Each structure stands twice: as structure tokens, then as C-alpha cells.
């Protein structure tokens, strides 16, 4: 119900200097009072209202009035409990003063958001800021980093396996291969070790291809999702991004005149079909890449 912190213990020591009570002892006494039902509901409600720092709520509401919408933190989901409900009930009378002086819908929204933010700060809920949430959403997912690490290790192992298959018996390379085959019944002294090394290399290549396909599928899905979201928010910006040419390489593109001359020369080449009894139609000219 009531959380006891170090500041609460210091305040209690100032009020009652004759009693030596630490933070844990004070928390145990508060818990015992609540479990014993010494005070009624009305008395507990009065104590809760006195315990809520109204100045903190007023400062939070005044601070959120001038806060831009994009800089507002995302409010977390508050679990239902008697303590949280008591904090909300204690802050409700403060809203009457602010809402009575509100004349615009935006100002009313700022007041309600400030009250919710004050409740979160009083109960100690974590508030992720908008800039931090944006950085987390644009970061590389953890599963993708794990796949990239696996791909890097698999490629290094493929290089070592290829070296051993080419009769490269350096101690460091052989030690790595033995660690790779530690959980199998494969030994480097077997007669068909090269065949097994080839199978292991092919297996690793298939895994790398599957991991790369998974990353490409995720990247394609993320690109579609971002484009759809940008289309809903700013269509002009989306069209500008689509019209922007993609840079595929630093080398210049082919000359337009050379391209036209190439295709004209290609279409000018003819291919005469041989005349047979079954084919008595006049010969036609086809490009060489069309088969009949």
C-alpha cells in the first residue's frame, strides 16, 4: 500500500528524534498497521491524500503545458492496485481547478496528460522518452545480430575446413576443426575425411543461405511497413523517396547511343528457317535468341 523510502525514514527521524527507526523497520511497522486494520477506510483515505505531494503534481502539470506533442513520453500501463487507485483519487480534486480554467481542447488534453504523468512519477513508473523509443525502434534487432554473428563464424569455419581439405595441416587450423567436430564421431584420421569435410562445408553454406534469406525477408517486410506508414503520414515525402535513383555502383552507366546501336544491330540479324515438306511457308526472319 505505502512504499517507504530512505527520505521517508529521514523525515520520520526528524519528526520523532527520540525513536531510532531505520527504513526496513519503518516499512515493517507500516505493513503491520495495514494488515491489522487499525484505521478505517476514511482515515486511510485522508492519510493517502496527505501523503501525496500536491506540489509535485502541480509542477508536472505546468511543465507538460509547454511540452511539444512529439516530445511527450509514452505513458506505461499502470497495474491496478489499491495504492495506485488511491493516488489517482488524491489527484482528482486538483483537476477541478485546472479544467475549470481550460478553454481549449488542446489545453484540456495537456492537463489530463500532465495528471497522468504526475501519477506515474508518484508511483515510480518508468517513463521511456520519445527520443529513446525512436532510437530503439531504428536499431538492429537482437536476433539479426545473432544471425550475423553465426554467419561470420560459419564463414570462418568454412575457410578452415577448406584449408584442411587442401592438406593444410597447421596446428591452429587442425585444432579448430577438431573443436568443430567435437560432438560428432568424425575423426581427422578417417580415410574419407575429405568427403565428410565437403559435406560439412555444403551444410554450412546452406545454413548461411537460409540465414541470409531470413534477413532479406525481414528487410523487405520492414521496407514495405515503413513505406505504408509514410504513405499514411506524408505522401509527398514517400513519392520523393521513390523517385530518388538508387546508387548501384560507382561506375557510370552505358552510353545511350551505344545501347541503341547494340539493339539495332541485334535486331538486324536474321535467321532463315530451312524449307522442308512439312514447312512450306515462306521463310521469316527471327532474332537469334528466339527458338522455334
ZAVO-379930 format. One record per residue (C-alpha): chain; x, y, z; residue number from 1. Coordinates in Angstrom, 3 decimals, decimal comma. Example, Ala and Ser with C-alpha at 12.3 -4.5 7.8 and 13.67 -1.06 7.14 Angstrom:
2
<site 'A'; <12,300; -4,500; 7,800>; 1>
<site 'A'; <13,670; -1,060; 7,140>; 2>
END
This chain:
292
<site 'A'; <0,000; 0,000; 0,000>; 1>
<site 'A'; <2,531; 2,604; 1,169>; 2>
<site 'A'; <6,081; 2,466; -0,122>; 3>
<site 'A'; <8,763; 3,513; 2,341>; 4>
<site 'A'; <11,961; 5,054; 1,008>; 5>
<site 'A'; <15,095; 6,464; 2,587>; 6>
<site 'A'; <13,692; 10,002; 2,502>; 7>
<site 'A'; <10,587; 8,824; 4,390>; 8>
<site 'A'; <12,781; 7,320; 7,099>; 9>
<site 'A'; <14,751; 10,562; 7,420>; 10>
<site 'A'; <11,529; 12,591; 7,684>; 11>
<site 'A'; <10,259; 10,234; 10,396>; 12>
<site 'A'; <13,559; 10,637; 12,258>; 13>
<site 'A'; <13,146; 14,413; 12,177>; 14>
<site 'A'; <9,576; 14,217; 13,453>; 15>
<site 'A'; <10,390; 11,660; 16,170>; 16>
<site 'A'; <14,059; 12,101; 17,128>; 17>
<site 'A'; <13,595; 10,019; 20,271>; 18>
<site 'A'; <12,891; 6,852; 18,206>; 19>
<site 'A'; <15,693; 5,169; 16,300>; 20>
<site 'A'; <13,927; 3,558; 13,324>; 21>
<site 'A'; <15,585; 2,538; 10,090>; 22>
<site 'A'; <13,959; 2,157; 6,670>; 23>
<site 'A'; <13,229; -1,577; 6,976>; 24>
<site 'A'; <11,792; -1,250; 10,474>; 25>
<site 'A'; <9,527; 1,590; 9,382>; 26>
<site 'A'; <8,290; -0,450; 6,416>; 27>
<site 'A'; <7,517; -3,403; 8,697>; 28>
<site 'A'; <5,506; -1,188; 11,048>; 29>
<site 'A'; <3,502; 0,334; 8,215>; 30>
<site 'A'; <2,785; -3,148; 6,864>; 31>
<site 'A'; <1,659; -4,322; 10,304>; 32>
<site 'A'; <-0,706; -1,342; 10,678>; 33>
<site 'A'; <-2,279; -2,003; 7,304>; 34>
<site 'A'; <-2,725; -5,735; 7,938>; 35>
<site 'A'; <-4,222; -5,164; 11,402>; 36>
<site 'A'; <-6,923; -2,797; 10,060>; 37>
<site 'A'; <-6,251; -0,302; 12,849>; 38>
<site 'A'; <-7,526; 2,602; 10,742>; 39>
<site 'A'; <-10,784; 2,678; 8,824>; 40>
<site 'A'; <-11,180; 3,377; 5,118>; 41>
<site 'A'; <-11,989; 7,056; 5,668>; 42>
<site 'A'; <-8,909; 7,567; 7,822>; 43>
<site 'A'; <-6,673; 5,751; 5,330>; 44>
<site 'A'; <-8,077; 7,872; 2,511>; 45>
<site 'A'; <-7,249; 11,039; 4,447>; 46>
<site 'A'; <-3,725; 9,772; 5,120>; 47>
<site 'A'; <-3,262; 8,929; 1,470>; 48>
<site 'A'; <-4,277; 12,416; 0,389>; 49>
<site 'A'; <-1,886; 13,940; 2,862>; 50>
<site 'A'; <0,910; 11,644; 1,722>; 51>
<site 'A'; <0,584; 12,577; -1,989>; 52>
<site 'A'; <2,853; 15,526; -2,781>; 53>
<site 'A'; <0,491; 18,022; -4,401>; 54>
<site 'A'; <3,341; 20,359; -5,302>; 55>
<site 'A'; <4,858; 17,625; -7,478>; 56>
<site 'A'; <1,578; 17,187; -9,319>; 57>
<site 'A'; <1,234; 20,941; -9,865>; 58>
<site 'A'; <4,782; 21,210; -11,169>; 59>
<site 'A'; <4,234; 18,287; -13,560>; 60>
<site 'A'; <1,038; 19,796; -14,981>; 61>
<site 'A'; <2,684; 23,177; -15,519>; 62>
<site 'A'; <5,663; 21,513; -17,185>; 63>
<site 'A'; <3,608; 19,489; -19,664>; 64>
<site 'A'; <1,643; 22,547; -20,835>; 65>
<site 'A'; <4,609; 23,885; -22,784>; 66>
<site 'A'; <5,860; 20,457; -23,887>; 67>
<site 'A'; <5,536; 19,729; -27,658>; 68>
<site 'A'; <3,477; 16,739; -28,661>; 69>
<site 'A'; <6,411; 14,869; -30,243>; 70>
<site 'A'; <8,486; 15,202; -27,059>; 71>
<site 'A'; <5,893; 13,684; -24,762>; 72>
<site 'A'; <6,887; 10,375; -23,194>; 73>
<site 'A'; <4,791; 7,310; -23,803>; 74>
<site 'A'; <2,711; 6,552; -20,745>; 75>
<site 'A'; <3,121; 2,980; -19,478>; 76>
<site 'A'; <0,306; 0,663; -18,499>; 77>
<site 'A'; <-0,242; 1,092; -14,771>; 78>
<site 'A'; <-1,213; -2,109; -12,898>; 79>
<site 'A'; <-4,402; -1,972; -10,889>; 80>
<site 'A'; <-3,801; -1,815; -7,146>; 81>
<site 'A'; <-5,227; -0,084; -4,124>; 82>
<site 'A'; <-2,214; 2,176; -3,818>; 83>
<site 'A'; <-2,388; 3,346; -7,447>; 84>
<site 'A'; <-6,119; 3,914; -7,159>; 85>
<site 'A'; <-5,545; 5,991; -4,007>; 86>
<site 'A'; <-3,006; 8,174; -5,830>; 87>
<site 'A'; <-5,454; 8,785; -8,662>; 88>
<site 'A'; <-8,224; 9,672; -6,223>; 89>
<site 'A'; <-5,914; 12,102; -4,440>; 90>
<site 'A'; <-5,049; 13,900; -7,680>; 91>
<site 'A'; <-8,636; 14,111; -8,939>; 92>
<site 'A'; <-9,532; 17,200; -6,804>; 93>
<site 'A'; <-6,571; 19,053; -8,340>; 94>
<site 'A'; <-8,017; 18,663; -11,825>; 95>
<site 'A'; <-11,077; 20,737; -10,949>; 96>
<site 'A'; <-9,009; 23,917; -10,698>; 97>
<site 'A'; <-7,198; 23,385; -13,996>; 98>
<site 'A'; <-10,127; 22,061; -16,019>; 99>
<site 'A'; <-12,337; 24,922; -14,858>; 100>
<site 'A'; <-9,928; 27,450; -16,372>; 101>
<site 'A'; <-9,431; 25,491; -19,606>; 102>
<site 'A'; <-10,998; 26,986; -22,737>; 103>
<site 'A'; <-9,464; 24,843; -25,488>; 104>
<site 'A'; <-9,398; 21,151; -26,244>; 105>
<site 'A'; <-5,602; 21,114; -26,602>; 106>
<site 'A'; <-5,229; 22,700; -23,173>; 107>
<site 'A'; <-7,591; 20,115; -21,672>; 108>
<site 'A'; <-5,537; 17,352; -23,283>; 109>
<site 'A'; <-2,340; 18,821; -21,810>; 110>
<site 'A'; <-3,936; 18,973; -18,342>; 111>
<site 'A'; <-5,082; 15,357; -18,456>; 112>
<site 'A'; <-1,701; 14,218; -19,777>; 113>
<site 'A'; <0,055; 16,135; -17,005>; 114>
<site 'A'; <-2,148; 14,490; -14,391>; 115>
<site 'A'; <-1,388; 11,029; -15,804>; 116>
<site 'A'; <2,316; 11,876; -15,879>; 117>
<site 'A'; <2,152; 13,050; -12,260>; 118>
<site 'A'; <0,545; 9,747; -11,230>; 119>
<site 'A'; <3,298; 7,799; -12,998>; 120>
<site 'A'; <6,038; 9,829; -11,334>; 121>
<site 'A'; <4,464; 9,468; -7,869>; 122>
<site 'A'; <4,046; 5,696; -8,049>; 123>
<site 'A'; <7,520; 5,306; -9,576>; 124>
<site 'A'; <6,579; 4,006; -13,027>; 125>
<site 'A'; <9,306; 4,079; -15,674>; 126>
<site 'A'; <8,731; 6,606; -18,451>; 127>
<site 'A'; <10,543; 5,918; -21,751>; 128>
<site 'A'; <11,165; 9,206; -23,521>; 129>
<site 'A'; <10,106; 9,704; -27,132>; 130>
<site 'A'; <13,681; 10,174; -28,421>; 131>
<site 'A'; <14,846; 6,974; -26,695>; 132>
<site 'A'; <11,916; 4,983; -28,113>; 133>
<site 'A'; <12,760; 6,229; -31,627>; 134>
<site 'A'; <16,367; 5,131; -31,249>; 135>
<site 'A'; <15,321; 1,680; -30,071>; 136>
<site 'A'; <12,904; 1,185; -32,969>; 137>
<site 'A'; <15,558; 2,134; -35,559>; 138>
<site 'A'; <18,242; -0,090; -34,023>; 139>
<site 'A'; <19,173; -3,506; -35,400>; 140>
<site 'A'; <17,137; -6,296; -33,751>; 141>
<site 'A'; <18,953; -8,617; -31,401>; 142>
<site 'A'; <18,013; -11,723; -33,389>; 143>
<site 'A'; <19,541; -10,195; -36,536>; 144>
<site 'A'; <22,795; -9,510; -34,717>; 145>
<site 'A'; <22,854; -13,135; -33,543>; 146>
<site 'A'; <22,307; -14,373; -37,092>; 147>
<site 'A'; <25,063; -12,115; -38,407>; 148>
<site 'A'; <27,426; -13,444; -35,749>; 149>
<site 'A'; <26,533; -17,017; -36,677>; 150>
<site 'A'; <27,126; -16,219; -40,351>; 151>
<site 'A'; <30,534; -14,727; -39,606>; 152>
<site 'A'; <31,579; -17,762; -37,545>; 153>
<site 'A'; <30,247; -20,171; -40,170>; 154>
<site 'A'; <32,189; -18,437; -42,941>; 155>
<site 'A'; <35,365; -18,564; -40,869>; 156>
<site 'A'; <34,786; -22,267; -40,253>; 157>
<site 'A'; <34,230; -22,860; -43,963>; 158>
<site 'A'; <37,603; -21,276; -44,671>; 159>
<site 'A'; <39,318; -23,513; -42,147>; 160>
<site 'A'; <37,562; -26,618; -43,476>; 161>
<site 'A'; <38,623; -25,731; -46,994>; 162>
<site 'A'; <42,208; -25,335; -45,805>; 163>
<site 'A'; <42,188; -28,768; -44,171>; 164>
<site 'A'; <40,645; -30,299; -47,273>; 165>
<site 'A'; <43,552; -28,804; -49,261>; 166>
<site 'A'; <46,049; -30,622; -46,980>; 167>
<site 'A'; <46,780; -27,593; -44,833>; 168>
<site 'A'; <47,615; -29,234; -41,500>; 169>
<site 'A'; <48,681; -26,258; -39,444>; 170>
<site 'A'; <48,148; -26,840; -35,706>; 171>
<site 'A'; <45,800; -23,874; -35,251>; 172>
<site 'A'; <43,599; -24,915; -38,166>; 173>
<site 'A'; <43,507; -28,558; -37,075>; 174>
<site 'A'; <42,621; -27,565; -33,521>; 175>
<site 'A'; <39,681; -25,505; -34,783>; 176>
<site 'A'; <38,450; -28,412; -36,922>; 177>
<site 'A'; <38,642; -30,813; -34,001>; 178>
<site 'A'; <36,598; -28,373; -31,876>; 179>
<site 'A'; <34,014; -28,183; -34,662>; 180>
<site 'A'; <33,715; -31,992; -34,796>; 181>
<site 'A'; <33,898; -32,459; -31,011>; 182>
<site 'A'; <30,260; -33,599; -30,643>; 183>
<site 'A'; <30,370; -35,952; -33,604>; 184>
<site 'A'; <32,006; -39,284; -34,308>; 185>
<site 'A'; <34,141; -37,832; -37,103>; 186>
<site 'A'; <37,913; -38,094; -36,802>; 187>
<site 'A'; <40,511; -36,418; -38,987>; 188>
<site 'A'; <42,338; -39,743; -39,369>; 189>
<site 'A'; <39,454; -41,395; -41,250>; 190>
<site 'A'; <40,085; -42,325; -44,898>; 191>
<site 'A'; <37,007; -40,491; -46,226>; 192>
<site 'A'; <37,604; -37,332; -44,213>; 193>
<site 'A'; <37,673; -35,143; -47,335>; 194>
<site 'A'; <34,202; -36,300; -48,304>; 195>
<site 'A'; <32,898; -35,521; -44,838>; 196>
<site 'A'; <34,583; -32,129; -44,892>; 197>
<site 'A'; <32,867; -31,395; -48,199>; 198>
<site 'A'; <29,503; -32,394; -46,741>; 199>
<site 'A'; <30,123; -30,186; -43,727>; 200>
<site 'A'; <31,036; -27,237; -45,973>; 201>
<site 'A'; <27,869; -27,698; -48,039>; 202>
<site 'A'; <25,796; -27,882; -44,878>; 203>
<site 'A'; <27,258; -24,620; -43,601>; 204>
<site 'A'; <26,695; -22,936; -46,965>; 205>
<site 'A'; <23,026; -23,953; -46,892>; 206>
<site 'A'; <22,661; -22,549; -43,386>; 207>
<site 'A'; <24,269; -19,269; -44,430>; 208>
<site 'A'; <21,919; -19,042; -47,419>; 209>
<site 'A'; <18,898; -19,686; -45,169>; 210>
<site 'A'; <20,030; -17,066; -42,648>; 211>
<site 'A'; <20,616; -14,530; -45,400>; 212>
<site 'A'; <17,186; -15,229; -46,857>; 213>
<site 'A'; <15,629; -14,634; -43,457>; 214>
<site 'A'; <17,394; -11,277; -43,098>; 215>
<site 'A'; <16,390; -10,246; -46,635>; 216>
<site 'A'; <12,785; -11,226; -45,929>; 217>
<site 'A'; <12,797; -9,130; -42,771>; 218>
<site 'A'; <14,391; -6,155; -44,575>; 219>
<site 'A'; <11,802; -6,334; -47,347>; 220>
<site 'A'; <8,964; -6,508; -44,864>; 221>
<site 'A'; <10,393; -3,567; -42,890>; 222>
<site 'A'; <10,721; -1,522; -46,071>; 223>
<site 'A'; <7,087; -2,184; -47,003>; 224>
<site 'A'; <5,930; -1,377; -43,487>; 225>
<site 'A'; <7,837; 1,919; -43,404>; 226>
<site 'A'; <6,539; 2,887; -46,826>; 227>
<site 'A'; <2,942; 2,156; -45,814>; 228>
<site 'A'; <3,315; 4,156; -42,624>; 229>
<site 'A'; <4,953; 7,031; -44,526>; 230>
<site 'A'; <2,137; 6,923; -47,074>; 231>
<site 'A'; <-0,387; 7,441; -44,290>; 232>
<site 'A'; <1,539; 10,335; -42,725>; 233>
<site 'A'; <3,353; 12,133; -45,574>; 234>
<site 'A'; <2,637; 11,027; -49,139>; 235>
<site 'A'; <4,783; 13,749; -50,700>; 236>
<site 'A'; <7,833; 12,544; -48,832>; 237>
<site 'A'; <7,136; 8,956; -49,865>; 238>
<site 'A'; <6,916; 9,853; -53,557>; 239>
<site 'A'; <10,174; 11,802; -53,323>; 240>
<site 'A'; <11,903; 8,797; -51,780>; 241>
<site 'A'; <10,559; 6,522; -54,525>; 242>
<site 'A'; <11,683; 8,881; -57,288>; 243>
<site 'A'; <15,189; 9,066; -55,869>; 244>
<site 'A'; <17,529; 6,924; -58,017>; 245>
<site 'A'; <19,233; 4,088; -56,234>; 246>
<site 'A'; <23,015; 4,078; -56,436>; 247>
<site 'A'; <24,099; 0,584; -57,500>; 248>
<site 'A'; <27,776; 1,334; -58,017>; 249>
<site 'A'; <30,356; 3,979; -58,654>; 250>
<site 'A'; <30,864; 3,043; -62,343>; 251>
<site 'A'; <28,997; 5,192; -64,902>; 252>
<site 'A'; <26,092; 3,722; -66,845>; 253>
<site 'A'; <26,248; 2,714; -70,529>; 254>
<site 'A'; <26,087; 5,363; -73,213>; 255>
<site 'A'; <22,655; 5,845; -74,758>; 256>
<site 'A'; <23,971; 5,911; -78,305>; 257>
<site 'A'; <25,916; 2,671; -77,800>; 258>
<site 'A'; <22,834; 0,994; -76,328>; 259>
<site 'A'; <20,660; 1,996; -79,322>; 260>
<site 'A'; <23,310; 0,823; -81,779>; 261>
<site 'A'; <23,647; -2,518; -79,994>; 262>
<site 'A'; <19,929; -3,299; -80,129>; 263>
<site 'A'; <19,589; -2,116; -83,737>; 264>
<site 'A'; <22,428; -4,373; -84,764>; 265>
<site 'A'; <20,918; -7,256; -82,819>; 266>
<site 'A'; <17,518; -6,953; -84,469>; 267>
<site 'A'; <19,041; -6,586; -87,914>; 268>
<site 'A'; <20,437; -10,120; -87,715>; 269>
<site 'A'; <18,141; -12,635; -89,395>; 270>
<site 'A'; <17,653; -16,333; -89,127>; 271>
<site 'A'; <16,105; -18,140; -92,094>; 272>
<site 'A'; <14,309; -21,389; -91,326>; 273>
<site 'A'; <15,130; -24,290; -93,679>; 274>
<site 'A'; <12,440; -25,221; -96,212>; 275>
<site 'A'; <11,030; -28,740; -95,686>; 276>
<site 'A'; <7,969; -30,593; -96,896>; 277>
<site 'A'; <6,179; -30,013; -93,607>; 278>
<site 'A'; <7,176; -26,379; -93,625>; 279>
<site 'A'; <6,170; -24,843; -96,944>; 280>
<site 'A'; <5,563; -21,365; -95,605>; 281>
<site 'A'; <7,895; -18,581; -96,707>; 282>
<site 'A'; <10,925; -18,040; -94,554>; 283>
<site 'A'; <10,678; -15,456; -91,773>; 284>
<site 'A'; <13,390; -13,509; -90,054>; 285>
<site 'A'; <13,749; -14,061; -86,282>; 286>
<site 'A'; <16,209; -12,803; -83,730>; 287>
<site 'A'; <18,831; -15,362; -82,798>; 288>
<site 'A'; <17,588; -15,663; -79,165>; 289>
<site 'A'; <14,065; -16,781; -80,229>; 290>
<site 'A'; <13,776; -20,563; -80,667>; 291>
<site 'A'; <11,081; -22,272; -82,702>; 292>
END
